[in-house]
Amino acid sequence: MRRDGPSPTVTGTCSAPRSPVETDYTARAGVRATRGLLAGPCPPTAVIYDNDVMAAASVAALTGDGVRIPADLAVLPGTDSRCASWCTRR
């Protein structure tokens, strides 16, 4: 998680704001954190990732789990690298 700049809150289907989830910058950590958020009592409708690797890995893993991107979950990559362009809406 970046510590410089604004620190957005994340809101989901519940009205209470949610704090950012801290992970390392790996694909595995992004998937694990996202699955944890989705398994909670108030799953988010969108997740903003700090890097494209975590976002792309989460899209791949979650679509395999049956999550519809973006119908069930909007995924917003944190940077605009070539990796982000490889993820397509299904």
Beta strands, then each sheet from edge to edge (+ up, - down):
strand 1: 46-48
strand 2: 74-76
sheet 1: 1+ 2+
end
